[in-house]
Amino acid sequence: MFPVKMRKSLVVFSALLGAGLFIMVCYYMIQAIYDEMTLFKATSPSLGIPIWIYYAGVPVLSLFVFRGIYRDAMTRITQLDRTAD
């Protein structure tokens, strides 16, 4: 429906939007972790584990999301290159 060049740019644009969303999530989660570690120092009621440990998984596991966004974008671009030939 759209030319290949435009579809490639839309794939890149959507990958950048997805990555941008997770960059914002990571930024605000790191900010929340810092606040929990320095200001609140809250612990879970039952286990006594600091709350920031639960939050730490979000930025760490976001690396897998970034990898998935990159891998999906590269796969789609490769497929578009093959169909263009």
Secondary structure per residue as TSV (DSSP state, phi and psi in degrees):
chain	resnum	aa	ss	phi	psi
A	1	M	-	360.0	-50.1
A	2	F	-	-99.9	156.1
A	3	P	-	-62.9	156.1
A	4	V	H	-60.9	-41.8
A	5	K	H	-62.1	-39.1
A	6	M	H	-69.7	-38.5
A	7	R	H	-65.8	-37.5
A	8	K	H	-62.4	-44.5
A	9	S	H	-66.2	-32.8
A	10	L	H	-69.4	-35.7
A	11	V	H	-64.2	-45.6
A	12	V	H	-64.0	-42.2
A	13	F	H	-62.6	-43.5
A	14	S	H	-68.5	-35.4
A	15	A	H	-65.7	-40.4
A	16	L	H	-66.0	-37.5
A	17	L	H	-64.9	-44.1
A	18	G	H	-63.2	-44.0
A	19	A	H	-65.6	-39.2
A	20	G	H	-62.4	-39.2
A	21	L	H	-61.7	-45.8
A	22	F	H	-73.0	-26.4
A	23	I	H	-65.2	-41.0
A	24	M	H	-64.9	-42.8
A	25	V	H	-61.1	-45.1
A	26	C	H	-63.4	-42.2
A	27	Y	H	-60.2	-50.1
A	28	Y	H	-70.2	-30.4
A	29	M	H	-72.3	-38.3
A	30	I	H	-64.3	-37.6
A	31	Q	H	-63.1	-42.0
A	32	A	H	-66.2	-39.2
A	33	I	H	-62.3	-44.4
A	34	Y	H	-60.9	-43.6
A	35	D	H	-62.4	-41.7
A	36	E	I	-65.1	-37.2
A	37	M	I	-74.4	-36.0
A	38	T	I	-100.2	-42.9
A	39	L	I	-92.7	-54.9
A	40	F	I	-87.5	-41.1
A	41	K	-	50.5	41.2
A	42	A	-	-78.1	149.4
A	43	T	B	-124.5	157.7
A	44	S	-	-70.9	141.6
A	45	P	T	-63.7	-38.3
A	46	S	T	-85.1	-41.4
A	47	L	T	-100.9	-20.0
A	48	G	-	75.7	16.5
A	49	I	-	-83.3	138.0
A	50	P	B	-58.4	139.5
A	51	I	H	-63.0	-32.5
A	52	W	H	-62.2	-22.3
A	53	I	H	-66.0	-36.8
A	54	Y	H	-66.1	-38.3
A	55	Y	H	-71.2	-26.6
A	56	A	T	-63.4	-22.8
A	57	G	H	-67.1	-28.4
A	58	V	H	-64.6	-54.4
A	59	P	H	-65.5	-35.0
A	60	V	H	-67.0	-47.4
A	61	L	H	-76.0	-14.9
A	62	S	H	-65.6	-21.8
A	63	L	H	-60.3	-36.4
A	64	F	H	-68.8	-33.8
A	65	V	H	-67.6	-43.0
A	66	F	H	-60.3	-42.1
A	67	R	H	-62.2	-41.0
A	68	G	H	-66.1	-39.9
A	69	I	H	-63.1	-45.6
A	70	Y	H	-63.8	-45.9
A	71	R	H	-63.3	-41.6
A	72	D	H	-65.8	-42.5
A	73	A	H	-63.7	-42.9
A	74	M	H	-66.3	-37.5
A	75	T	H	-64.0	-44.6
A	76	R	H	-66.2	-40.1
A	77	I	H	-65.5	-40.6
A	78	T	H	-62.8	-41.6
A	79	Q	H	-64.3	-39.5
A	80	L	H	-66.9	-35.3
A	81	D	H	-64.4	-39.0
A	82	R	H	-67.1	-38.6
A	83	T	H	-73.8	-23.9
A	84	A	H	-74.2	-26.5
A	85	D	-	-77.8	360.0
